[in-house]
Amino acid sequence: MAARTEQGLQYAVTDFLERYLDIQYLSPGVITIPVRQELNLPAINYVVNPAFDIRLLYYKSIKDTLFANWNKVQQFRDVPNTNWGGEWAHSFFRWFHQSYF
């Protein structure tokens, strides 16, 4: 596995665990790990390029750092200052009239 950042490597590991080992982290404290007698992995060679640089969600479970990292979600406190003009969720009404929605 390789990544450009430590966070990217963390995401690569969780992607591998989900994709090839069927391990799921459903919510804080709820992890499913299938029991296996043996493990046969195919040759693995793929690249993931996220569609978004920052992925934010705001609900209680995201405050759990392990859960947030596993689900590739940044926490508000971890997001660098961006050129968004201070806009966060529920802000589109400032740019688009509600009739567009």
SVG drawing of the C-alpha trace seen along z (x, -y; Angstrom):
<svg xmlns="http://www.w3.org/2000/svg" viewBox="-39 -35 43 58">
<polyline fill="none" stroke="black" stroke-width="0.4" points="0.0,0.0 1.1,-3.5 -0.3,-7.0 0.8,-10.6 -0.3,-11.3 -0.7,-9.6 -4.4,-10.1 -4.4,-8.6 -2.6,-5.5 -5.2,-5.2 -7.9,-5.3 -6.1,-2.7 -6.0,-0.3 -9.7,-0.7 -10.6,-0.4 -8.6,2.9 -10.3,4.2 -13.8,3.4 -13.2,4.5 -11.3,7.7 -12.0,8.8 -15.6,7.6 -14.9,5.8 -17.5,3.1 -17.4,0.3 -21.1,-0.6 -21.1,-3.0 -18.9,-3.6 -18.7,-0.3 -20.3,1.7 -17.8,3.5 -18.5,6.7 -15.6,9.0 -16.5,12.2 -15.1,15.5 -12.9,17.1 -11.3,20.5 -8.9,19.3 -8.2,16.2 -7.4,16.2 -6.7,12.8 -6.4,12.0 -3.6,10.0 -4.4,6.5 -3.6,3.5 -5.9,0.5 -5.7,-3.3 -8.4,-5.3 -8.6,-9.0 -11.3,-10.6 -13.8,-12.8 -13.7,-15.3 -10.7,-16.8 -12.8,-17.3 -15.7,-15.2 -17.7,-16.6 -20.7,-15.2 -22.0,-16.6 -23.7,-14.1 -22.9,-12.6 -20.9,-9.6 -18.4,-11.7 -17.1,-13.0 -15.6,-9.5 -12.2,-9.9 -11.8,-6.2 -15.2,-6.0 -14.7,-9.3 -11.3,-8.1 -12.7,-4.7 -15.4,-6.3 -13.1,-8.8 -14.8,-11.8 -12.9,-14.8 -14.1,-16.6 -14.7,-20.3 -11.8,-21.0 -9.5,-19.1 -10.4,-21.0 -7.8,-23.6 -8.9,-27.1 -10.2,-27.0 -11.4,-29.6 -15.0,-28.8 -15.7,-32.3 -16.7,-30.8 -19.6,-28.8 -20.5,-25.4 -23.5,-23.1 -26.9,-24.6 -25.3,-27.7 -26.3,-27.2 -29.3,-29.5 -26.8,-32.4 -25.7,-31.5 -28.8,-29.9 -32.4,-30.8 -34.5,-28.1 -36.5,-27.6 -33.4,-25.7 -33.9,-23.0"/>
</svg>
